[in-house]
Amino acid sequence: MRDLCGIETFTTVTERWSLKEYADGSAKLHGNRTFVPDDPRIPIEKGAGTTFIAPDGTRRVVGKPIHLISQIGGGVLILDAGRVDFDPSGEVIAMRGSHPSLGTDLAPYY
């Protein structure tokens, strides 16, 4: 965190992951993560999403990959949400939803 905003702090990290694999070769991976810094000047960062992996290697990711919430006032600073489809090589083939952090320097938000 210090590299982003010059503030050194302790941060509590909570993560939960689940993976289900199916007989046809498909899989579903779900994850939730939360970073809560002790210093209230730094926002809380959350993310949650589910990846659906098809037998042919295509992937669909749905959820909120990044959600920054101010600890001072509780307002949402940035929220990415939606769906991204990838081909087997990892190239994006479709994107839906709001992704304001894509290609953005996030340092000012911290």
Secondary structure in CASP SS format (residue, H / E / C, confidence):
PFRMAT SS
TARGET T0000
AUTHOR 0000-0000-0000
METHOD secondary structure of the structure
MODEL  1
M C 1.00
R H 1.00
D H 1.00
L H 1.00
C H 1.00
G C 1.00
I C 1.00
E C 1.00
T C 1.00
F C 1.00
T E 1.00
T E 1.00
V E 1.00
T E 1.00
E E 1.00
R E 1.00
W E 1.00
S E 1.00
L E 1.00
K E 1.00
E E 1.00
Y C 1.00
A C 1.00
D C 1.00
G C 1.00
S C 1.00
A E 1.00
K E 1.00
L E 1.00
H E 1.00
G E 1.00
N E 1.00
R E 1.00
T E 1.00
F E 1.00
V E 1.00
P E 1.00
D C 1.00
D C 1.00
P C 1.00
R C 1.00
I C 1.00
P C 1.00
I E 1.00
E E 1.00
K E 1.00
G E 1.00
A E 1.00
G E 1.00
T E 1.00
T E 1.00
F E 1.00
I E 1.00
A C 1.00
P C 1.00
D C 1.00
G C 1.00
T C 1.00
R E 1.00
R E 1.00
V E 1.00
V E 1.00
G E 1.00
K E 1.00
P E 1.00
I E 1.00
H E 1.00
L E 1.00
I E 1.00
S C 1.00
Q C 1.00
I C 1.00
G C 1.00
G C 1.00
G C 1.00
V E 1.00
L E 1.00
I E 1.00
L E 1.00
D C 1.00
A E 1.00
G E 1.00
R E 1.00
V E 1.00
D E 1.00
F E 1.00
D C 1.00
P C 1.00
S C 1.00
G C 1.00
E C 1.00
V E 1.00
I E 1.00
A E 1.00
M E 1.00
R E 1.00
G E 1.00
S E 1.00
H C 1.00
P C 1.00
S C 1.00
L C 1.00
G C 1.00
T C 1.00
D C 1.00
L C 1.00
A H 1.00
P H 1.00
Y H 1.00
Y C 1.00
END
